[in-house]
Amino acid sequence: MSDAEETIPIKDEYAIVAARSAGKTISSKCGFGLVDQTRISTAISELARNILVYAVTGTVYIREVAADGKHGIEVVAEDHGPGIVNLDLAMTDGHTTGGGLGAGLPGTKRLMDEFDIISAVGEGTTVTVRKWL
């Protein structure tokens, strides 16, 4: 396993593009095919956009991981924004507080193999996703 890892501060639209690009590069280095590279970079784009829209700033961490004989990629999107009041509602297809389609978090969960979200009102949100080869 290589030491492929990127930390991308999210503060503007350009950072979303940078995070997406880093995800594509690292997933390629991990051995993912083009379809999975696109799934991973789309998930990263959704998470980074959520940071920008709801928390204004945050950080996306992308790294190659290995666990239990598996090899893949992990993405952690972290912010210190307002947090999510109702996680169950936020994870419901079609629910939106930002005027979009309401597919962001549920769609991200479907794109990846593992999805974990921790959010505290007034403290922020951390989403961790993993895709395995």
C-alpha positions as CSV (number, residue, x, y, z in Angstrom):
1,M,0.0,0.0,0.0
2,S,1.3,3.5,-0.9
3,D,1.1,6.5,1.4
4,A,-1.4,8.3,-0.8
5,E,-3.1,11.0,1.3
6,E,-4.4,14.5,0.7
7,T,-5.9,17.2,3.0
8,I,-8.0,19.8,1.2
9,P,-9.3,22.9,3.1
10,I,-12.7,23.7,1.7
11,K,-13.3,27.4,1.4
12,D,-14.5,28.0,-2.1
13,E,-15.7,26.3,-5.3
14,Y,-12.1,25.7,-6.5
15,A,-11.5,23.6,-3.4
16,I,-14.4,21.4,-4.4
17,V,-12.7,20.8,-7.7
18,A,-9.3,20.2,-6.0
19,A,-10.9,17.6,-3.6
20,R,-12.7,15.8,-6.5
21,S,-9.4,15.7,-8.5
22,A,-7.4,14.4,-5.5
23,G,-10.0,11.7,-5.0
24,K,-9.7,10.6,-8.6
25,T,-5.9,10.6,-8.4
26,I,-5.8,8.6,-5.1
27,S,-8.5,6.2,-6.2
28,S,-6.6,5.5,-9.4
29,K,-3.4,4.9,-7.4
30,C,-5.3,2.5,-5.2
31,G,-6.3,0.5,-8.3
32,F,-9.9,1.4,-8.7
33,G,-11.4,1.3,-12.2
34,L,-12.8,4.4,-14.0
35,V,-16.4,3.7,-12.8
36,D,-15.4,3.5,-9.1
37,Q,-13.1,6.5,-9.5
38,T,-16.1,8.5,-10.7
39,R,-18.3,7.2,-7.9
40,I,-15.6,8.2,-5.3
41,S,-15.0,11.6,-6.8
42,T,-18.8,12.3,-7.0
43,A,-19.1,11.4,-3.3
44,I,-16.2,13.7,-2.5
45,S,-17.8,16.5,-4.5
46,E,-21.1,16.1,-2.7
47,L,-19.5,16.1,0.7
48,A,-17.3,19.1,-0.1
49,R,-20.2,21.1,-1.5
50,N,-22.2,20.4,1.7
51,I,-19.3,21.9,3.7
52,L,-19.3,25.0,1.5
53,V,-23.1,25.4,1.5
54,Y,-23.9,24.6,5.1
55,A,-20.7,25.3,7.1
56,V,-18.8,27.7,4.8
57,T,-15.5,26.1,5.6
58,G,-14.1,22.7,6.5
59,T,-11.7,20.1,5.5
60,V,-11.7,17.0,3.3
61,Y,-9.2,14.2,4.1
62,I,-8.6,11.5,1.5
63,R,-6.4,8.6,2.1
64,E,-5.6,5.0,1.0
65,V,-6.6,2.5,3.7
66,A,-6.3,-1.2,4.5
67,A,-8.3,-3.1,7.1
68,D,-9.3,-6.7,7.7
69,G,-7.5,-7.8,4.5
70,K,-9.3,-5.2,2.5
71,H,-7.7,-2.3,0.6
72,G,-9.5,0.9,-0.5
73,I,-10.0,4.6,0.0
74,E,-11.3,6.6,2.9
75,V,-12.8,10.1,2.8
76,V,-13.5,12.2,5.9
77,A,-15.4,15.5,5.4
78,E,-15.3,17.6,8.6
79,D,-16.7,21.0,9.5
80,H,-17.4,23.1,12.5
81,G,-20.7,24.5,11.1
82,P,-24.2,24.5,12.5
83,G,-24.5,20.7,12.6
84,I,-27.5,18.7,11.4
85,V,-30.6,18.9,13.6
86,N,-32.3,15.7,12.4
87,L,-29.9,13.1,10.9
88,D,-32.8,10.7,10.0
89,L,-34.5,13.4,8.0
90,A,-31.2,14.5,6.4
91,M,-30.7,10.9,5.3
92,T,-34.1,10.7,3.6
93,D,-34.1,10.9,-0.2
94,G,-35.8,14.1,-1.4
95,H,-35.3,16.1,1.9
96,T,-33.4,19.3,1.4
97,T,-32.8,22.4,3.3
98,G,-30.6,23.9,0.6
99,G,-33.0,24.0,-2.3
100,G,-31.4,21.1,-4.1
101,L,-32.7,17.7,-5.0
102,G,-32.2,16.2,-1.6
103,A,-30.0,13.4,-2.9
104,G,-26.6,14.6,-1.4
105,L,-26.1,12.5,1.7
106,P,-28.3,9.5,0.8
107,G,-26.7,9.5,-2.7
108,T,-23.3,9.6,-1.2
109,K,-24.1,6.7,1.0
110,R,-25.2,4.7,-2.0
111,L,-22.0,5.5,-3.9
112,M,-19.7,4.2,-1.2
113,D,-19.4,0.9,0.7
114,E,-19.3,2.4,4.2
115,F,-20.9,5.6,5.5
116,D,-20.8,7.1,8.9
117,I,-22.0,10.5,10.0
118,I,-21.6,12.3,13.3
119,S,-23.2,15.7,13.8
120,A,-23.8,17.9,16.8
121,V,-25.9,21.0,16.6
122,G,-23.7,24.1,17.1
123,E,-20.5,22.0,16.8
124,G,-20.3,20.6,13.3
125,T,-20.5,17.5,11.2
126,T,-18.1,14.7,10.3
127,V,-18.9,12.3,7.5
128,T,-16.6,9.3,6.9
129,V,-17.0,7.1,3.8
130,R,-15.0,4.2,2.5
131,K,-14.9,2.3,-0.8
132,W,-13.2,-1.1,-1.0
133,L,-11.5,-2.8,-3.9
